[in-house]
Amino acid sequence: MDELRTSSDVLFVLLGGIMVLAMHAGFAFLELGTVRKKNQVNALVKIISDLAVSTLAYFFIGYSIAYGVSFFVGAEQLAQKNGYDLVKFFFLMTFAAAIPAIVSGGIAERAKFNPQLAATFLLVGFVYPFFEGIAWNNHFGIQEGLKNTFGAGFHDFAGSVVVHAVGGWIALAAVLLLGARTGRYSKDGRISAHPPSSIPFLALGAWILTVGWFGFNVMSAQSIGGISGLVAVNSLMAMVGGTLVALWLGKNDPGFVHNGPLAGLVAVCAGSDLMHPVGALIVGGVAGALFVFMFTLTQNRWKIDDVLGVWPLHGLCGAWGGIAAGIFGAKALGGVGGVSFMSQLIGTLLGVLIALAGGFIVYGVLKKLIGIRLDAEQEFDGADLSIHKISSSPERESGR
């Protein structure tokens, strides 16, 4: 009976890993539809390459830093419990690989390919698992300290802060160090519009991410006995709240409409196992508004060229989600309880601080040592990856 239960858990977590792995196709198509046509192939190559590098970094280094588990043992030992430890690694690796996938959207169209792969290895191998170990494996006694002081530790059920806020704030550091795309902002204050190249691809990416997110959130229970329909319905309600508010405030703009559900889902991850569905609806709605307002502000007023708006979407909405779990998870607002607002605030700020510092260190060192930005001619040609002539237009190849 115990073996049967373990086998069920293995299948449960494996299916979750597959669903989150599929979300990386969503990241790819979301970026594909947003960047200019000359950089579409580059976006596809970059996402799958980052995934491969992330797997190696997390397998050999990151997972051990976060959980103290090494895979340098015999296959017989790895196969114990039906290989549950291996599928757990697979599931959590897909979370870790989301970090460079998030960053990719912010730095698109002007970042060098090989330095980005190096950054991916460092981020997934060292920066991300450092905070992951604090939040999800009680490293350094921080969780215990929060529990003793405020009555509850930092709660992040499915990664609003651990994955999304960390990825978004790392991306902000990368974007600031990289600078805006050539011609995006003129000296006289004018902004050159770079509209999405394909709304259907953008929408497809958003839909793939949305569907996969139910594996991201629900399967974060990591055992079939811990599965909760509350997580599923809260994810749905937050998605709906983010969509409708982004539709309203974004004035039916398809870019805002399709990022709205993602904003809601980012925000609900942390407290999806705690909130009442009405609370999740509100959390998602606030996230949708936050994305529309902050994307517009960063692009038009602050002139931060974050191509897909990953800092507002993941960085800010993820941080909001971490704090919101301490508000709407409380019994006074219909939640399950067992959370502390102060612990959520401190844990969220710690995640932001580690991500921002890690992002500036990794990209700052790479910028100084080997450079992280394409030269003007490469950027003009769309040679984001220097992948021969594959991304050149037919007109350019024929000399027209």
PEKA-V73578 format. One record per helix or strand of 3 or more residues. SS is the DSSP state (h for helix, s for strand). FROM is the first residue (numbers start at 0). TO is the last residue. If there is no record, write none. Layout:
ss=SS from=FROM to=TO
ss=SS from=FROM to=TO
This chain:
ss=h from=1 to=33
ss=h from=36 to=66
ss=h from=74 to=77
ss=h from=79 to=95
ss=h from=97 to=106
ss=h from=112 to=136
ss=h from=138 to=149
ss=h from=159 to=177
ss=h from=198 to=220
ss=h from=223 to=225
ss=h from=228 to=248
ss=h from=253 to=267
ss=h from=276 to=300
ss=h from=309 to=327
ss=h from=330 to=332
ss=h from=340 to=368
ss=h from=375 to=380
ss=h from=393 to=396
